[in-house]
Amino acid sequence: MLRGLAWATVQRHRALWARAFGSWAGVPAHVVDLRSDTVTKPGPAMRRAMAEAVVGDDDYGEDPTVRELQEKAAELLGVEQTLFVPTNTMANLISVMCHCRRRGSQLLLGQECHLHVYEQGGVAQIAGVHSHPLPDLPHGTLDLAELERIITRGLGSPYYPVCELICLENTHSSSGGRVLPIDYLRQVRLLARSYGVRVHLDGARLLNASVALHVPPAHIMEHCDSVSLCFSKGLGAPVGALVGGPKDFIEEAWRLRKALGGGMRQAGVLAAAALVGLADAEEVLLRDHQNAQRFAKGAWIMAPRPHFPLVPGECLGGPQQQGPNPQQCASFDSRRVKVSRGATSGGIQGTRTLDQAAPGAVWDQSALNGHQ
């Protein structure tokens, strides 16, 4: 009996020790949050840049830090100009409104793309643009023959809306973070141009695609008319996105930003964080991708159908291959690793702590009994 009480006491203290300081194997007791790359928090360098930012009134175009960000981003993306806006959702909406000036214009896009599913139908609700969703192929691409069929159907017809714009998403988050091939982008642009249709790229994670493809972002943008780029995902800034395109396009985007309530004053505080994210992007995103690959190779034990091959920073889920079920998510969470049932993203803080916590906390064989 005494031996049993002693063993129970040891087990109780072991559980308390693990809860406070990590697993019995010595895993540090911090949470690795892989639900999304949007859960990142500014690091010391980014916070310092925000605190020391030189600012002006950006609504008058007088904030020097915002201007610096816009100029550097335009050079990086290979576009004439860019415009700093609060969110990538606003960046996409502004872009659609710039391209589709006539109410009832048609926008072609994938049925699982972010703009169609997760942006509250703003292009219809606010811009009066008709979205025609097409089935996403497994790699986040669209069928070119179907694209052409829908475009030509409206030509000269009083019955169908006239297609003005094609929207692509790169990387494609609902397909597990897939990167769109350069040759596919080229084919879409050639098809669109032959019918006078423009191409907008939802590039919220464009720099992830750039790192994965080993090409400059400007090389990807050669095949698009406009772009959005988000700073509050893999780049780790707390707020902000960009619209990029030709000079006259950005002049109209400036007016639309104001109409949508996106005009900001001393926005250099936010632009400073984005500048830090841009400066570190290539190194940080490459490490994120490598760590996400490592995580995916271990997570197959608990997720029956993970995405392979993994390209950028997202490794589980998508429309064709679902991520872990609720019980498996709970099992991850009990080991201080947070995942979602959709794509699981690396993120800056998450992937930096993978080296320390996740290998032991997630796929330690003794912890995974029953999941093999």
C-alpha positions in Angstrom: 0.0 0.0 0.0 2.8 2.4 0.9 4.5 1.5 -2.3 1.3 2.4 -4.2 1.0 5.7 -2.4 4.6 6.5 -3.1 4.1 5.8 -6.8 1.0 7.9 -7.0 2.9 10.8 -5.3 5.7 10.5 -7.8 3.3 10.5 -10.7 1.4 13.5 -9.3 4.6 15.4 -8.9 5.8 14.3 -12.4 2.6 15.7 -13.9 2.9 19.0 -12.0 6.6 19.3 -13.0 5.7 18.6 -16.7 2.9 21.2 -16.6 5.2 23.8 -15.2 8.5 23.1 -16.8 7.9 20.8 -19.7 7.7 17.1 -20.4 9.5 14.4 -18.3 12.0 14.3 -21.2 13.0 17.9 -20.5 11.0 19.7 -23.2 10.7 23.4 -22.4 7.2 24.4 -21.4 6.3 26.9 -24.0 3.5 26.8 -26.6 4.3 26.4 -30.3 1.4 28.1 -32.1 1.1 26.8 -35.6 -2.5 27.7 -36.3 -1.6 30.5 -38.6 1.3 32.9 -39.5 -1.1 35.7 -38.4 -0.4 34.9 -34.7 3.1 36.3 -34.9 4.1 39.1 -32.5 6.7 41.9 -33.1 10.2 41.1 -31.9 12.5 43.6 -30.1 14.0 45.0 -33.3 10.6 45.6 -34.8 9.3 47.2 -31.6 12.3 49.5 -31.5 11.8 50.5 -35.1 8.2 51.4 -34.4 9.1 53.4 -31.3 11.8 55.4 -33.2 10.0 55.8 -36.5 10.0 59.3 -38.1 6.4 60.1 -38.9 4.3 62.6 -40.8 0.7 62.8 -42.0 0.3 60.0 -44.5 -3.2 61.1 -45.5 -1.4 64.1 -47.0 1.4 61.9 -48.3 3.8 63.4 -45.8 5.0 60.4 -43.8 8.6 59.7 -44.7 8.6 56.2 -43.3 5.5 55.2 -45.3 7.1 56.7 -48.4 10.3 54.7 -47.8 8.3 51.5 -47.4 6.2 52.2 -50.6 9.3 52.9 -52.7 11.3 49.9 -51.4 8.3 47.6 -52.0 7.7 49.0 -55.5 11.3 48.2 -56.4 11.1 44.7 -54.8 7.9 43.9 -56.7 8.9 45.4 -60.0 5.8 47.7 -60.1 5.6 51.5 -60.7 4.1 52.4 -57.3 2.6 50.8 -54.2 0.2 52.1 -51.6 0.2 51.2 -47.9 -3.2 50.1 -46.5 -4.3 48.6 -43.2 -5.1 45.1 -44.3 -4.8 42.7 -47.2 -8.5 42.3 -47.4 -8.7 46.1 -48.1 -5.8 45.8 -50.6 -7.7 43.1 -52.5 -11.0 45.1 -52.4 -9.3 48.3 -53.6 -7.6 46.3 -56.4 -10.8 44.8 -57.7 -12.5 48.2 -57.5 -9.7 49.8 -59.5 -10.0 47.2 -62.2 -13.8 46.8 -62.3 -15.1 50.4 -62.7 -18.4 49.2 -64.1 -21.0 47.7 -61.7 -21.9 44.2 -62.7 -18.4 43.5 -64.1 -17.3 39.9 -63.7 -14.4 38.6 -61.6 -13.1 35.1 -62.2 -11.4 33.3 -59.2 -11.1 30.0 -57.5 -13.9 28.8 -55.3 -11.6 28.2 -52.4 -9.4 31.3 -52.7 -9.2 33.7 -49.8 -10.8 36.6 -51.6 -13.9 34.5 -52.4 -14.3 32.7 -49.1 -12.9 34.8 -46.3 -13.4 38.4 -47.3 -17.2 38.7 -46.6 -18.1 39.1 -50.3 -16.9 42.6 -50.2 -16.4 42.8 -54.0 -20.2 42.3 -54.3 -21.3 43.9 -51.1 -19.3 47.2 -51.7 -18.1 47.2 -55.3 -21.0 45.6 -57.1 -18.7 43.1 -58.8 -20.0 39.7 -59.8 -17.7 36.9 -58.7 -17.7 33.7 -60.8 -16.0 31.0 -58.8 -14.2 28.2 -60.6 -13.2 24.8 -59.2 -9.7 24.9 -57.8 -7.4 22.2 -59.1 -5.3 20.3 -56.5 -2.4 22.7 -56.7 -4.4 25.9 -56.4 -4.6 26.5 -60.1 -7.6 27.0 -62.4 -8.4 25.1 -65.6 -7.3 27.4 -68.5 -9.9 26.0 -70.9 -12.7 26.7 -68.4 -11.3 30.2 -67.8 -11.4 30.9 -71.5 -15.0 29.5 -71.8 -16.3 31.8 -69.2 -14.5 34.8 -70.6 -15.7 34.3 -74.2 -19.3 33.5 -73.1 -19.8 37.1 -72.1 -18.3 38.7 -75.3 -21.0 40.4 -77.3 -23.8 38.8 -75.3 -26.6 40.8 -73.5 -27.2 37.9 -71.1 -23.9 37.4 -69.4 -21.7 39.7 -67.3 -18.5 40.9 -69.0 -15.3 39.6 -67.5 -12.9 42.3 -66.4 -10.5 40.6 -64.0 -9.0 37.2 -63.0 -7.8 36.9 -59.5 -5.1 34.4 -58.5 -3.7 33.6 -55.0 0.0 32.9 -54.6 0.6 31.1 -52.3 -2.8 29.4 -52.3 -3.6 29.0 -48.6 -6.7 26.7 -49.0 -4.6 24.2 -51.0 -2.1 23.9 -48.2 0.1 26.8 -49.1 0.8 25.7 -52.7 2.9 27.9 -54.9 1.6 28.7 -58.4 4.2 27.7 -61.1 5.6 30.6 -63.1 4.6 28.9 -66.4 1.0 28.8 -65.2 1.0 32.5 -64.4 2.4 33.2 -67.8 -0.3 31.1 -69.5 -3.0 32.9 -67.5 -1.6 36.3 -68.4 -1.4 35.5 -72.1 -5.0 34.2 -72.1 -6.3 37.2 -70.2 -4.5 39.7 -72.4 -5.8 38.2 -75.6 -9.4 39.1 -74.4 -8.5 42.4 -72.7 -8.9 41.0 -69.2 -6.5 41.9 -66.4 -4.9 39.7 -63.7 -4.7 40.6 -60.0 -2.5 38.6 -57.7 -3.6 38.1 -54.1 0.0 38.0 -52.9 -0.6 38.0 -49.2 2.2 35.4 -49.0 3.9 36.4 -52.2 7.3 36.5 -50.6 6.8 32.9 -49.4 6.3 31.9 -53.0 9.4 33.9 -54.1 11.6 32.1 -51.5 10.1 28.7 -52.5 10.6 29.3 -56.2 14.1 30.8 -55.8 13.1 33.8 -57.9 12.7 37.5 -57.1 9.1 38.7 -56.4 9.4 41.0 -59.5 9.8 37.9 -61.7 6.5 36.6 -60.4 4.9 40.0 -60.9 5.9 40.1 -64.6 2.7 38.1 -65.3 0.2 40.2 -63.3 -1.3 43.6 -63.5 -1.6 44.3 -59.8 -0.8 42.8 -56.5 -1.5 42.8 -52.8 1.1 42.0 -50.2 0.5 41.4 -46.5 3.0 42.3 -43.8 1.1 40.8 -40.8 1.5 37.2 -41.8 4.9 35.6 -42.4 6.7 38.9 -42.2 5.6 39.3 -38.6 4.4 42.9 -38.6 1.4 43.7 -36.4 -0.6 45.6 -39.2 -0.4 46.5 -42.8 -0.5 45.5 -46.4 0.3 47.0 -49.8 -1.4 47.5 -53.2 1.0 47.5 -56.1 0.6 48.4 -59.8 0.9 51.1 -62.4 1.0 54.8 -61.4 -2.6 55.6 -62.6 -3.8 52.4 -60.8 -2.3 53.6 -57.5 -3.7 57.1 -58.0 -7.2 55.5 -58.1 -6.3 53.2 -55.2 -5.4 56.2 -53.1 -8.9 57.6 -53.6 -10.6 54.3 -52.9 -8.5 53.8 -49.7 -9.9 57.1 -48.4 -13.5 56.1 -49.4 -13.1 52.8 -47.5 -11.8 54.4 -44.4 -8.2 53.3 -44.8 -6.6 56.7 -44.8 -4.1 56.9 -42.0 -2.2 59.7 -40.3 1.1 59.0 -38.5 1.2 55.6 -40.2 5.0 55.5 -40.1 4.8 53.7 -36.8 3.2 50.8 -38.7 5.3 51.1 -41.8 8.5 50.9 -39.7 7.5 47.4 -38.6 6.8 46.4 -42.2 10.3 47.7 -43.2 11.9 45.4 -40.6 9.8 42.5 -41.9 10.9 43.2 -45.5 14.5 43.5 -44.6 14.5 40.1 -42.8 12.1 38.3 -45.2 14.4 36.1 -47.2 16.3 34.7 -44.3 13.2 34.3 -42.0 10.9 32.8 -44.6 13.6 30.3 -45.7 14.0 29.1 -42.1 10.2 29.0 -41.7 9.9 26.7 -44.8 12.6 24.4 -43.6 11.1 24.1 -40.1 7.6 23.6 -41.6 9.0 20.7 -43.7 10.5 19.1 -40.6 7.2 19.5 -38.8 5.2 18.0 -41.6 7.5 15.0 -41.8 6.8 14.3 -38.1 3.2 15.2 -38.1 2.2 12.5 -40.5 2.0 10.2 -37.4 -1.0 12.2 -36.1 -2.5 13.5 -39.3 -3.5 10.7 -41.7 -3.3 12.7 -44.9 -0.8 15.6 -44.7 0.2 17.6 -47.7 3.4 16.4 -49.5 5.5 17.8 -51.0 5.3 20.8 -48.8 6.5 24.0 -50.4 6.2 27.1 -48.3 5.1 27.4 -44.7 1.9 25.5 -44.5 1.8 21.8 -44.1 -1.6 20.4 -43.1 -5.1 20.4 -44.5 -6.7 21.9 -47.6 -9.9 21.0 -49.5 -8.6 17.7 -50.9 -6.6 16.6 -47.9 -8.0 17.5 -44.5 -5.8 18.1 -41.5 -6.1 16.5 -38.1 -9.5 15.7 -36.7 -10.7 17.4 -33.4 -9.3 14.6 -31.3 -5.9 14.9 -33.0 -6.0 18.6 -32.6 -6.6 18.2 -28.9 -3.8 15.7 -28.7 -1.5 18.3 -30.3 -2.7 20.9 -27.9 -2.0 18.8 -24.9 1.6 18.8 -26.0 1.7 22.6 -26.2 1.4 22.7 -30.0 -1.6 24.6 -31.4 -2.9 23.6 -34.8 -6.0 24.2 -36.8 -8.1 21.8 -39.0 -7.1 23.8 -42.1 -3.6 24.6 -43.2 -1.1 24.8 -40.4 1.4 27.6 -40.8 4.9 28.0 -39.5 4.9 31.6 -38.5 8.0 33.4 -37.2 7.7 32.6 -33.5 6.2 29.2 -34.1 9.0 28.0 -36.4 11.7 29.5 -34.2 10.5 27.4 -31.3 10.0 24.2 -33.3 13.7 23.4 -32.8 13.2 23.4 -29.0 9.7 22.2 -28.4 7.9 20.5 -31.1 10.2 17.5 -31.9 9.9 16.2 -28.4 6.4 17.5 -27.6 4.7 16.4 -30.8 6.3 13.2 -32.2 8.0 11.7 -29.2 7.1 8.1 -29.7 6.0 7.5 -26.1 3.6 10.4 -26.4 2.1 9.2 -29.6 0.8 5.8 -28.6 -2.5 5.2 -30.3 -1.8 7.6 -33.2 0.4 5.3 -35.4 
